[in-house]
Amino acid sequence: MAYWLFKSEPHTWSWEDQVKVGEKGQEWDGVRNFQARNNMRAMKVGERGFFYHSVNEKAVVGIVEVSAEAHADSTDKTGKWECVDIKAVKPLKKPVTLADIKADGRLDDMVLVKNSRLSVQPVSWNEFQIICALGGLDANEVKAG
């Protein structure tokens, strides 16, 4: 199983919006970056990820699950972009900020630290465990599969 991070501007689509759509989940649409699209193409149903508020907040705020594998992005008229669907699993007890992540030397190689602009990115199991712990969760209770 792989782990991921999904970045969203909270004024456009927030954790609260994600929670409101419930079990049906939501298309992670509008991504127009080839690397992010390729990351979504690699995702499998049931894999978990972080929901990250970008821009002002810059913090991991919740855990999400891939609920549908890569398919055509309904917002793309060209037909070249794809997306996955995700659903909310659980909020972090405490948001984990980008500053928290950068301050923890165990996370120095995390994609978020090295390429903070990439909107959909992989997260290692070790990174997942560390960030869950910083956010007040046991990673084993929210891990994939």
N, C-alpha and C positions, 0 to 999 in steps of 0.2 A: 504494500500500500504506500502511496505517495501522500505528501502533505503540501498545502498550498497557502498562498496569501492573496486575498482579493482586496484591492484598494478602491475606495469610493469617496467622493466628496460628499460629506454628510448633508449639505444643502440640496444635493441632487438625489441621492439615495442613501439613507442612513440605516444604521442598525435597527432602529425602531421600525422603519419601513420594511426591512427584511423580515423582522419578527411578525409584522402584521399580515404578510402574505401566507404565513402558516406552512402546513405540510406540503402544499402544492409546489412551494418554492417559486423562484423567479428567474427568468432568463437573465444571464449576466451579459447584457447586450451593450453595444456601443463601443466595444474595444476595437481600436484601429491601429494596432501595433502587431507586426508579424510574430515577434517573439512571444508576446502574451497570447496571441491566437494559437501558436504552436503548443504552448503550455496547456491551453484548454483542450486541444486535440489529444493530449496525452492523458487526460483525466479519466478516471473510471467512477461509475456510480458507487457511492459509499465512502469515497475518500473525503477526508476532512481538511479544513483550512481555517485560516484566520480571516475575520472581517476587520478591515483596517480603515479607520477614518483618516483621510488625507487632508491636505491644505492646512487649516489652523490647528486642528486637534492633534493630528499625527500620532495616532494610538491604535493598537489592537484592542478591540472592544468586545469581540465575540467569536464563537466557533460556528462554522457552517459546514454543510455536507453537500457534496455533488449529488444532485438528484436526477440529472439527465446528462448523458455524454454529449460531446460536441455535435452541433447541428447548425443549420443555417441561422444566422442572426436576423431576426425579423425586422430590425431597423436598417438593414443594409440592402439597398436597391441594386447593387452591383453583383451580388451573389458570391463575392470572394471572402467574406468574413463569416466566422463561425463563433459560437459561444456555447457555454454549458448552462444548466440550470442549477441553482443552489438554494438550500433552505437553511434557516437558522436552527442551531442545535442548542446553544447555551451561551449566555453572556459571561464575560470574565467578571469575577467579583471586583476586580480593580483594573481599570484600563492600563495597558502597558505602553508607555509612550516611546516614540523613536529615541528620545534622549535616554530613557531607561535601557533600551536595547543597545544603543551605542556605548553606554557606560559599562556594559557587562562584557568583559573581554572574551567570554565563551562564545559570544555572538559576532565576533569580528569578521568572520567569513560569510555571514548571512547575506543573501542577495539584497535584502532591504537596506543593509548598511553600505554595500558596494554599488548598488544600482537602484537607488530609492525611487527613480522615476518609472520603473517598470510596473504596470498596473496589475498584472497577474504573474505571480512568481512562485517557484518551488521553495519549500521549507523542508529541512531535514528533520528526521524523527528527534534527534538530539535538540535541535532548535525549538521544535514544537514543545518538547518537555520543559525546556527552560522557560519559555514564554508563558506556558500554562502556569507553571509554579509562580512566576513573578505576578501573574494575574489572579492568583489565589485558587487555581484549579489543579486537580490531579490529572495529568495527561492520560493516564491509563483509564480513567473514567470517561474520557471524551475521545479516545483514539478511534481510528477507523477500524472497521471490521472486527 
